[in-house]
């Protein structure tokens, strides 16, 4: 069985930025929802919650929930709340930042989020973005598999799914991508934002668009880091 960790949130008149081990899992006007967070766990975890009220009556509540699952497709066997938090009056005083810690079991990605090499070469990041776009334009399946393999294998580990299952999902995804029309970008349009103390960078297209998107409406966020000395997609 694999423990599935989820961040649950409920916000009213409030913007939120929530970082788990430095990685952004929630941003903006989020409303209510749940976010699986297994790919961002590091064993000893730090959750940083930053809130900004948008008018009167602001309220934010949330917490970490654990559900035990077995197999690739299964039902919840047991659920428990690891932590809960709630803020109302504090939001009236201005922006609020709170930090929480918790311990997780199972998959541990501290090697990606906490102890990964720091990456500071912005030119290399821009070059990488253009290389990914070239692979899409060339319909180079093997190149895209190399770009995305680390992410997919990490997700397999995170959710207790066989590697071959996730790699098949990757093949299906690439096939779908090749059927659609990509929205192109130039090197000058690529914006690189650091997370996890410059261990992971988010690549976007100015002003605030996903790096990979198609005219049919499909989008994919791209977060990269150094793996074995090379930049690759990690989330």
Buried (B, 14 or more C-beta within 10 A) or exposed (E): EBBBBBBBBBBBBBBBBBBBBBBBBBEEEBEEEEBBBBBBBBBEBBBBBBBBBEEEEBBBBBBBBBBBBEEEEBEEEEEEEBEEBEBBEBBEEEEBEEEBEBEBEBBBBBEBBBEBEEBEEEEBBBEBBEEBBEBBEEEBBEBBBBBBBBBBBBBBBBBBBEEEEBBEBBEEBBEEBEEBEBBEBEEEBBBBEBBBEBBBBBBBBEEEBBBBBBEEEBEEBBBBBBBEEEBBBBB
